[in-house]
Amino acid sequence: MKDTQLFESNRTAWNEALEYHQKARGNSLQSGFSKPDFTTFERDCDAVLIKKLDEIGLCGKTIAQMPCNNGRELLSLMRFGAKEAVGFDISDSAIEEARRLAAISGLNARFERVNILDLARSEDHEQRESPDLGGLNVQNYDNCFDFIYVSEGSLQWFPDLDAYFSVIRRVLKQNGTLLVFEMHPFAYFFENGFESERPDFETLTPYFEKGPYHYENGLDYIGGERYETKDGYWFMHTLSDILNAMLRNGIALQSFEEYNLEMANNAATKLMDKFPLSYILTGGRAAR
Ligand SMILES: C[S@@+](CC[C@H](N)C(=O)[O-])C[C@H]1O[C@@H](n2cnc3c(N)ncnc32)[C@H](O)[C@@H]1O
């Protein structure tokens, strides 16, 4: 499958998924974001994230999430005092919902429907001054962000992590911080059809086989509803794939911690607190 077909198939899959997510959530996000202190960082695993965010400090910063889905995490990050935010995602319906939630919250956040890899455009990104996003007129986002957030279920949609991290580097400011709070590759073992009620080890995702893999029962990780779909392809990235792609593309590692905290809402990994299930890494632009 060509990359353009793959990304369009994933766009369709995520457009389809939103309807199920909305059904499972009801209007909890709409009523939540109408209140000034609402955040979605209330899972057990979020305590480590909040501690890290407090260390980094978001006050007055320009922040981004890549990808952002329906914006709920980015809007929650705004509660840490960020000045402005931009969320990027390929899904039309997720971006529409994000814009509605931003309007309800009154927070200074904008949302762009885009394949993140298409942000690799302009030639002169090393020289560019940091633009002021206040005018909301930005043609490209090179050298824009003090802080970039990447959260669970994000890296798996990019077949080529070099291409992905080269975009992250160019949109990150010189002294900016990248924070990745992702599912550990160990947790991705159980994303290929493994069922805890009928454990079949043949269905574990092979660590060294990149894929693509396909979610045959859809992407409703909120309500758990199963539906048949032809779309939605993802990739297994090993820890060394992730770290090496960052380093090769000019992002220096600043910290790395692994946790046994479940973040996938997957019945199988919920039972596995003896294993690494998530990690937080931070990085910044390396000198070149
Ligand atoms: C599981 S979400 C990750 C964000 C967040 N942690 C969440 O759970 O909502 C995955 C998101 O990646 C987006 N996505 C997949 N491929 C993408 C691409 N090439 N460019 C931009 N967004 C993409 C999907 O539309 C989806 O909203």
The ligand as an ORCA input file, in Angstrom:
! r2SCAN-3c Opt
* xyz 0 1
  C      -5.114      7.657     19.750
  S      -5.122      9.264     19.053
  C      -3.760     10.027     19.875
  C      -4.147     11.290     20.588
  C      -4.683     11.084     21.998
  N      -3.745     10.434     22.855
  C      -6.008     10.397     22.046
  O      -6.106      9.272     22.577
  O      -6.979     10.970     21.601
  C      -4.437      9.001     17.435
  C      -4.699     10.189     16.516
  O      -3.722     10.184     15.481
  C      -4.309     10.821     14.378
  N      -3.450     10.570     13.209
  C      -3.133      9.371     12.659
  N      -2.284      9.552     11.628
  C      -2.055     10.880     11.518
  C      -1.273     11.696     10.634
  N      -0.547     11.157      9.659
  N      -1.267     13.041     10.805
  C      -2.031     13.601     11.793
  N      -2.791     12.883     12.650
  C      -2.800     11.542     12.528
  C      -5.695     10.211     14.338
  O      -6.606     10.933     13.572
  C      -6.036     10.178     15.823
  O      -6.792     11.299     16.195
*
